[in-house]
Amino acid sequence: MTQGTNLQRTQLTIAITAMLCGAAGGVAAQTQATGVELDRLADVVVTAQKVAQPSSKTAISITAVTGEDLRTAGAATAVNLTTLMPNIQISGGQQGSTDISIRGIVSTNTSEIGDPAAAFHIDGVYLARSQAAGATFYDLERVEVLRGPQGTLYGRNATAGAINLITNKPTNKFAAEANLGLGNYNSKHFEGMLNAPINDQLAVRAVVSSSVRDGYLITAGAPNNFSMNRDDADNRSARIHGLLKISADTRLLMTADSSADKGAGPGSIPIATFLNNTGDAQRTALGNKNEGSRDVRTNGLAAEFVSNLGIGELTYLGARRTLDRNDLSSTGVITSSTISSFSQTSHELRLASNTKSALTWVGGLYSFDESGNVDYLVGGYNPAGAANPGYRFIQGPVRSNSKALFGQATYSLTPALRLTAGVRDTKDEKSRIGQTTTAAASPVFGTSNDLVNYSQSSWKLGADYDLNPNVMTYASVATGYKAGGFFDGSGYPGVNNYRPELLTSLEAGVKGRFLNKRLRLNATIFSYDYKDLQITYVNISPATGRAGTVTMNAARATNTGLELEGKWAVSNNGTVNFALGLLDAKYDSFVFPVVTGRPEAIDYAGKSLDRAPKSTLVLGYTHDWNLSNGAGLTAYIGARYSASYVLTNFAVAIPVQYTQDAFTYADINATYTAANDKWSVQGFVKNLGNRTAMTGFSYSSLTGSQVYLNEPRTFGLRATVRF
C-alpha cells in the first residue's frame, strides 16, 4: 500500500471518529434534555493506570470485562477473550505457551531466552513465562486488556499491550460457591470458593479449580507407551488470599497459589494435513502423529502493602513465582524431552497522589530477576546405533534482570482539559551458560556463554478533553520497548544476539456513555512505527548441519487501524455488545538474509505481519427474562468474524506465508437462575459451526512444520450452587 493510500486511510478514520464523537455527543445532549431515565450500564472501574478510575475516564485503549460478563459469554479460558474484543487473538502455542497477538504484534519465541510482546499480569504481578498464564483464569473480578505500547507504567516488554487479570479479593461477608461443568470430549470442570471473615481485621478467600477433558487431536497410538490424544486438559489450581486491615488507611494482601498442568500436552498438526483435508479430517488425518506427555507446575507467593501517607498512597508489591516443566514428545521414531525450572522475583514500590488537585501523579521503582535451567534432549530414546543418535541442549543458568524507574503525571489546565506526561528508564541484562552435545554426551560440538545489556527510556505524552460529563476525547504519542537478547546459535558463525525492538504509537479516540447512559462506546484510531521487530526462525548451522533457533531484527513495520467497541442496552431486558477492528500491519523494510540452502536474500517489504487480519467483527446479544416464580432466564448469542490472515513458515529455505481464510465463530448459551439466587444452570455451545482455523505456526526437528488449531465445537452444562 502506498504512502498516499495510508494518508487517505488515516484521514478517513479520523473523519469517522469525529462523526461518531459529534453524533454521539449530540444524542447524549438530546437524551439529557428530555430528562428520561432509562436502564443504565454500570461503568467498570479499572486500575490500568495504577490508580482506580472508571474505564470511560481512562485515556487509553482498554477493554474491561467483568467476571459477570465472562460468565454470561461462557468465557472459561484466556483464549476465549478472542471472541469478545477487537484486534486481539489469543491461542495456545509452542511448548504449551499462551500466545497473545494485539494489533498484529506477537512474540512466538517461547524458549528460555524469549520474551512475550504482550505483558501478562495477575493482580499486578508480571508472568515472564507464558506457559504459566493458562492456569490463572478462575475466580476473576475482571479482565483488563490494554492495546498499544505500555512503556511507562508496566514492568517489562509491553510493546503490544498488557493483559491484567484481577482476581476476587476477600470481603467481610461469608460466602461459598461450587461450580460443576460437564461436556463433550469427556469434559469435567469443578471450581469451589470459600470467603470467610475471621474477625473485623482479617478475611480469607480460598479457591480450588480442576479441569479435565480428552484431547481434540486424534494422536493416540502408543508406540512409545503414549495412549492419550493431544490438545487435552488435566489442570488443577488453587489460590488463597488473606486480607489484613491494619488500620483505616493501611492494608496488607497476602496471596499463595499453585497449579499443575498435566496430560498429553498441547497439540499441533502438519501443515500438509490442514491444507489437504477439510472438516473433521483436519484433526484426525494427522499422518506424522505427535504424541507425548506434559507436566508443568507453577507456584506463587505475593504480598501487596498499601498505606495512605497523606501526601499519597504508597504501594509495595512483591512476588516470587516458580515454574517447573517436564515434557515428553514423540513421533514414534524419535522422542524428545524437556526438563526446565524457572524462578522469578519481582518488586514494585510506587507512590500515587490521592488528593483532588490540578496535578495528579504516580511514580515508582521496579525490579525483576529470573533464573532458570533447561535440559532439552532430542532422540535420546532411540535404539542404539540409530542413524540419528540425537543431540542435547543443556542451558543454565539462564538469567534475566530488569530494573526501572518510572513516573507519570497529569495536570488539569481547565476542569475539562488535561495533559499527561510519563517516562520510564529501563535497564535489562540477560546471560546464559550452556552447551550442546550428542545424546551420548560426547563430544561437545558447541558451547555458549552469552551476555547482553540494554538500556532504554520510553515515554508518553497525551491530552484528554471532556466534551460533556459523560464523553471524553483523547490523543497520545507513546513509545514501547522490548529487550534484545541472544539466540541458540551453537556452532552458528558470527554474532548471535539481536537488538531491542522499539515502537512509537500515535493514538486518538473518543469514549463515553450515551443515550442517557444506555450506550457505552469507545472508538480509537492508531498508527505504529515499529522498528527492529524481532523475528524468530529455524536455520541450519553451516558449521554443524544441525537446526538451531535464530532471532533477527526486521528493520521496520507499520501498523495502522481503527477500533470501535461498546455495549448498548437496547431495552429493559436486552443488551447488545459489539466490537469492530480494522488493521493494516505490514513489513516496510525487511530483507531475509542469505543462509544455508538459500543463496539469495529475500525482500519481505510489503508483506503482511502474521496473525493480523484486515478486519474483525464481534457481535453479541443478551436477553433477560424475569419469570413468574421469581427466577430469571438469560440467553446469549454471539459471533466473531475474522478476515483472512497469514502465518509464515520461516523454517524452510524460502519462507512461505500460508493464508488462513476468513471464518466466523458462533457461541450460544442459556442460564436459569433460581429465585433466591442460590443456584443456576447454564447450557452452552461454543464454535457452533465447528469451524477449524490455524491459529499459530511452529517448527521443530522432531515434527517439522506444524500449525496449531482453534478449539472445535464444544457443548455442555454448568451448574452453580451458592451458600
N, C-alpha and C positions, 0 to 999 in steps of 0.2 A: 504494500500500500504506500502511495507517495506521501510526501510531507504535506502537499496541498490537501489531499484527502483526509489526513489526520486532523489538519486545522479545521476543515469543514465539519468533521465529526465532532470535534471538541466544541465548536460554535453551536452545533445543533443540540448537543447535550446540555450546554449552558442555557440555551433558549428553553428547552423542555423543562429544566429545573426551575427557571424563572417563572414560566407559565404555571407550573404546579404550585409554586410558592404563592403567586398572586391569586390564583383561583381559589386555592385552599384558604388563604388568608381572608378573601372576600366572603367565602362561605362561612368561615368561623365568625366573622363580624356579623353576618346576617343572622346566624342562629343565636348569637349572643343578644342581638337586638330584639329578637322575638321573646326572649325570656323563657322559652320552653325548656324544661329539664327532662331529658330522656336518660336511658341507660348510659353509663359511663364505663370506659375501660380503665382499669386501675393502671397507673404508671408504675413501672418496675424500678425500684431503687437499686443502683449498681455501685460498685466500688472500683470501676475500671481505671479511674484517675487517682486511686489510692485514698480517696475520700468518698463518703456516701453521698450520692446525689441522684435525682431522677434521671432515667435514661433519656427522656426528652429534653433535658437540660445539659446533657453531656456532649460537648462539641467534638465528637469523633464518630467515625463509622462503627457502630456497635449494634449487635443483635443480642438482646437479653431474653432468655426463655425461662419461665418459671418451672418449678417442679410439677405444678399442676398442668401447665401446658404440655410438658413432656409426657405425662400420664395420659392426657386427652388424645395426643397424637400417637400414643403407643411407642414412643421413642425409648428403647431399653438399652441402647449402647451408644457410644460416641459416634459410631458410623451412621446411626440414624439421624444425626444432626444435618447430614447432607440433604435430606428431604424437606428441611424447614427453612433454609437460608439461601440467599443468592451468592453466586461466585465462590461456593465452598464445595470441596469434595474431600471426604474422609473415608479411608478404606484401610483394610488390613494389607500388610506388605511383607517385604523380605525379612526373614529372621523374626517373624511374629510382631513386627512393628505396627504402630498406628501412623499411617502416612496422612498428612494434612496438607492439602493444597488450597491456598487462599489467593484469589485473583491471579491464578496461573503460576504462583510461586510455591515450589515444593522441594524438599530435600529427600532423596532416596538413599543416601549413604547412611545405613543403619549399623555400620560396623563400629568397633570400639573407638575409632578415630573420627566418626561422623557426628555432625550436629544437626538438629532439626531447624528448619527455616521458620516454623511457627512455634512459639513458646507455649508449652502446655503446663498449666499450673493447677494445683488443687489446694484450695484455701491459701493461696498466695505463695505456695512452695513450688519452685520450678522443678520439673522432672527431666533430667538430662537424657535418660534412656527412653525412647518412645515405646519400647516393649512393656514399660510399666504403666502406660496410660490406659490400657484396656480394662484393667481390674479396678477402676475407680468410679464407675458410673452407677452409683446407687445412693439412695437417701440424699438426694440433692435438693437444695433450696432453689437454685437457679444455675444457669449456664450463661456465661458472657463470652461472646465471640467478637473480638476486635479485629477489624480488617485494616490492613495498612501497616507500615513500619511503626513499631513501638519502641523507638530507640532512646526515649528519655526516662520513662518510669519503670520499665520492665528489665528483669535481671539479665537475660542473655539471648542473643541471636534471634531477635524477633523482627526479621525483615518482612516476612509475610504477614504477621499479625500475632495474636495471642488468644488462647482459649483458657478461660478461668472456670473451673468447677468449684462452686460454693456449696458446701455440704450443710445440712441442717444442724444447728447447734442446740445444746441443752437449753431447756426452758424450766420455769418454776412450776410447771403443771405436769402431773403424772400422765403418761400416755404410753400405750403399747400398740403394736401393729404387726400383723403377719400377712404376707403375700405369697400366694402359690400360683404358679403358672404351668400349664400342660399344653403341648402342641405336637405338630408333626415332627419328623426326624427324631422321634422319641425324646422330645424336649421336656425338661423338668427344671423349673426355676422356683427358688424359695428365698424370701427375704423377711427377716424378723427384726423389729426395732423395739427398744425399751428406753423410755425417757423417765428419769426418776430424780426429783429434788431430794437431796439428802438433808439439807436444812436451808435456812434463808440465804446462806452464802454460797453453797455448793450444790451443783446439779450435774448429773452424768447422763450421757446418751450413748447407748451401745447398739450396734447394728451388725448383723451377720447376713451374708448373701451366698447363695450357691446356684450355679447354672451349669447344666449338663445337657448335651444333645449329641446325636450321631453326626458324622461328617457329611458335608454337602457333596464332596467329590468321591466317586467310587474308585478308591485306590487299594483297598484291602486285597492282599493276595498271599501274604505270609511267607514269601520266600526267605525272609530273614527274621521269622518269628513276629512279624507285624500283622495284626489282624483287624485294625480299625481304619475306617475311612478318614482321609484328611479333611481339614477345614471343619473340625468338630469343636466341641466346647466341653471343658471339665474344669470349671473355675470355682474357687471358694475364697471368700474375702470376709474380713471383719474389721470394724473400726470402733473405737471408743473415744468419746470426748469427755473431758472434765472441765467444767467452767466454774472458776472460783471468783466471786465478787469480793475483793479485798476491802473496797470502800465504794462510796458512791461514784468516785472518779477513777477507780483502778480495778482492773480485772485481769485474770490470767486464764487462758485457754490451753489445756494440755491435750494432746492427741497421740494415740498409738493406732497403727493399722498394720494388717498383714494379709497377704494373698498368696494363693497357689494356683498356677495356671498349668494344667496338665493335659493329657490326651495325646492324639496323634499329631497335633500341631497344625499350623496354617498350611493351606494347600494352594498349589498353582498348577497350571496345565501347559503342555507345549503349545506354542503359538500356532503350529500347524493344526492341532486339534480344534482350536477355536475357529480358524479360518476355513477348515474343510468340512465342518459339521454345522448343524443348526439345532435349535431347541435343546431338549434334554441331552442329546448326544454330545453337546459341548462339555458336559460334566462327566459323561460316562465313557466316551470313546477316547481314553487317555493315551493309549499306546505306551509310552515310556512312563510307567507308573512311579510315583514318588511317594514312598511310604515313610513312616517314621514314628517318633515319639517326642514328646515335649514335656519339660518340667522347668517352669520359671517361677521363682519365689521372690516376693518383694516384702520388705518390712520398712516401717517408717515411724519416727518419733518427731514430734513438733511441739513447740511452745510459743505462744503469742502473748506478750505482755503489753497492755495498753493502759496509759495513765494520762489524765488531764493535768498538765503542769501550769495551767493558767495562760502562759504565752502560746501554748499549742498542745496538741495531743501527741504524745510520744508513743511509738510502737516499736517493739522489738519482736522479730520473727526469726526463730532459729529452728533448724530441722536437720535430721540425719536420716538418710534413706539407703537401703541396700537392695541389690538385685543379684540373684544367683540363677544361672541358666545351665541346664544340662539337656541338650537336644541330640537326637539321632535322626539321620535321614538316609534313605536307601532307594536305589533303583532296582534292586535285586541282584545287581552285579557289583556295584561299588557302594560302600557305606561310608558316611561321614559322621563325625561327632563334633559338637561344640560345647565346651565347658568354659564358662566365664563367671566372673564375680566382680561386681562393682559396688562401690560405696561413695556417697556424696554427702557433703556437709555444706549447708548454706546459712548465712547470717544476713539479716537486713535490719538496719536501725534507721528510722525516719521520724521526722517531726513535721506535723502539719498544723497550719493555723486553724483555729476553731472559733474565731470571733467574726462577727458580721461587720466587716470594714471594706473599704475600697480595694485593699490588697489582700489576696489570699495566696498561700504558698505551701509547698511541700518539698522537703529535701531530705537526703539521707545518704547512707553508705551501704554498699552491698559487697558480699564476699562469697565465693563459691569455690569448692575444692572437690575434685572427683579422682578416684584412683581405682584401677581395675586390672584384671588379668584375664587373658584369653588363651585357650588351647584348642586349636582347630585342626582336626585330623581328617584327611581325605584318603579313602582307600585303605585305611588301616585294618579293615576286616577282610581283605582279600585273601584267598588261599595263597599259600607260599608259592613263589615262582610265577605269580600272575604277571602279565605283560606290563601292567601299570601298578607298581608297588605302592603308589600313593605318596603323599607328602604331608608335612605337618608345619603349621604356623604356631609358634609359641611366643605370645606377645605379653610383656609385662615386666615391670609395672608400666601401665599406661596412665598418665596423669594429665589433668586439666585444671587450670587455676584461673579464676577471673575475679578482678576487683574493680569496683566502680564507685564514683562519686556522682550524685545526681541531684537535680533541683528543677522545680517548675513553679512559676508564679503567674497569677492572673490579676490584672489591675482593671478596675471599672472606671473608664473615662466618664461615663454617664451611667445612670441606672440601667440603661438598655444596652450599652456598648462596652465590651470587654476585650482586652488584649492579653495574650498569653505568650510566654517565652519559657523555654526549657532547654537544659543541656545535660548531657551525661558524658563523663570521661571514663573510658573502659580500658583496662589492661588485661590481656589474655596471654597465657603461657601454656603450651602443650609439650609433652615429652613422652617418649616411649623407648623401651629397650626390648628387643625381640630378635628372633631368628627363625629361619626356615630350614627344615631338614627333610630327609626322606623318611618314610614310615619306619624304617629300621633305626632311625635316629643317627645315622651316619652315612655319608659325610654331611657336614653342614655346607650347603651351597649358597647361602646368603644370610647376612645379618643386617640388622637395622638398629641404629641408635639415633633417634630423631629428637629435635628440639626446635620449636618455633616460638617467637614472641611477637605480639602485635599490640599496638595502642591506637585508639581511635576515639574521637569526640563526635557524638551525634547530637542533633539539636532539633528544636521545633519552634516555629513562630506561627501564631494564629490569632484570629479575631472572630468574635461571635456577637450577634446583634439580635435583640428581641423585637420582632415585628409587632407582637402583642403579647399578653401574658402567657399565651399557650403555644406560640410559634416562634422559633428561632432559626436564624441562618448562621452559617459559619464557613470559614475558609482557613486553610493552613498549608504550610510547607514544612515538611519534616524529613529527616534522614534516618536510615536504618543501617545496621552493621551486623555482619555475621563473620565470626572469626575465621581466619585461614587455618591451615593445618598441613598435614603430610599424608601421603598415600603409601600403600604397602610397598610397592616398587622394589621388592627384594630381587636383586640382580638386574634391576632396570637402570640403564645408564642415565647420567645427568641428574639434575636437581629433582627431588621427589617431594617438593612442597608446593602449596598453592596459596594465593593471596586471599585476603578477606573479600567478601562481596559487599558492595555499597549500593544503597538505594535512596533516591531522592523522590519524594512524593508531593505532588500538588493535589489538593482535595478541596472541594466545596460542596456544601449541602444545606438542606433545609429539613427540619424535623419539628414535630409538634403534634398537638391534639386538636382536631377539628370537629365540625358538626356537633357542637355542644359536647365535645369530648367523647363522641361515639366513634370517631375515626382517629387512629394513631398512625402517623405516616412519617417515614424517613426517606429522603431522596439524596443521593450522593453522586458526584462525578469525580473522577480521579485520573491522574496521569503519572506514570512512573518512568524515571530514568534509572535503569538497572545496569550497574557496571560491575564487571568481573564476576558474574554469577558462576557458581561452582557446579560443574558438570562431572558426574562420576560415570566411568565406563570401565569395561574389562579389556585388557590388552595382553598380547603375548609378549613376554620379555625376550628381546633379541639375544640376551646373554644365556638364558636358561631354556627358552622354549616353553615356559610354563605361564599359565594365566595369572594375571595379577590385577587388582583393582587400582585404577588410576583416577585421580581427580584433577581437573584442569579448570582454568578460568575462561569463560566465554566473554569476549570483550564488552559487548553492550547489548541490552534488550530494552524494549519499550512495551509497557502495559498501560492501556487506556480503557476506560469503561464507565458504565453507569449502573447504579443500583437503586431500586425502588422497592420498599417493603413496608408492610403495615398490617393492621388489624382493624376491622370495621364491624361494629355492632349494627347489623342491618335491621334487626328487630329486637324486641324484648327477649327473644329466645334464640336468635340466630346470629352467628359471628363468622365472618369471612377473614381468613388470613391469606396474604399474598406476598410474593417476592419476585422481582424481575432483576436479572443480572445480564448486562451486556459487556463483552470483553474482547479486546483485541490485544493479544500477547504474542510477540514475535521477536526473533533474533534480529538485531540491526547489524551486528558485526560479530561473526563467529566463524573462524576457519578451523575445521577439524584437521589435526596435524597428520603428517606422514608417519606411519607406524608399520610394523611388520605386516605384510600382506596387502598394504595399501601404498603404492609408490607415489601417489599424488594426493595433495591436500584437498579437502572438500569444503567448499564455501556454503555455510548454512544461513547466510543473510537472507532474511525474508521468510524463513520457515517458522512455523508456529512452535511455541513452547508446549511442553507436554501438559496434558490434563487441563487445558484452557479452552473450553467450549465458547463459541461466539455468543451464545445466549443460554440462559437457564431461566425457567419459569416455575414457580411454586404456587399452587392454589389449593386452598382447603376450606371446608365449611363444617362448622359445628352447630348442632341444634339441640336445645334442651327442652324436655317436656316435664312439666310438673303433673304427676299422676294424682288421681283422686284419693288414693290411700296415703298421700304424703310423700311417697317415694319419688325418685327422679330417674329419667332416662336421658342419656346423652349419646348422640350419634355423630360420628366424624367420618368424612371422606376427604382424602387429599391426594394430590398428584404432583409429580415433579417431572418436568420436561428438560432434557439436556440436548443441545445441539451436538453435532459430531466433534470429536477432538482426537488428537494424535497421541500415541505412545511410541517412543523411539528406542530401537534396539541399537545401542552403542557397542555391542559386544561382537560385531562382525566387521569384516574388513571395510565394507562400505555401509555405513549406518542406514537403517531403514526406518521410516516413520509409518507405523500401522495406524489406520483410521478406525476408530470406534464410531459406528454410525449413530445418528440421533436416536434417542429412545425416551420412553416415558414409563415411570413407575406410578402405581396407584395403591393406596392403602385405605382400608375401611375398618371401622370398629364401632361397637355399641356397648355402652356401660349402663348397668342398672344399679342404682344406689338406694339402699333401704331408707325408710322414712326417718329413722333415728340416726342415720349416717354411720351405723355400726358395721355395716358390711356392704360390699359391692362386688359385682361380677362383670367382667369385660370379655367380649368375644372379638377377635381381630383376624384380619387377613392382611399380610404385607406383601408387596410386589404381586398384586392381584393377577397380572397378566403373565407372571413367571418369566419376565424379561431377563435375558442374560447379557451382560456387558463387561468389557475389560475395564478394570479399574487401576491396574498397575502393571509394571514390567520388571522382570528380573533375569539375571543370568548367573549361572554357576557352572563350574567344571563338572559337577555331578549331573545336573539336569539339563544343561543347555539353556536355550531361550524359552522363557516361561512367562505367562500372564496370570494375573490374579483376577478373580471374578467377583461380582456383587453377590449378595445373598439371594437365593432362589425364593420362590413363593413359600411363605410360612403362614401357618394359621394355628389358632388355639384359643384357650380360655385362661383368664387371670382372675383370681378371687382375692379379695382383701377383707380382713377382719380387724376391727379397731376395738380396743378395750379402754 
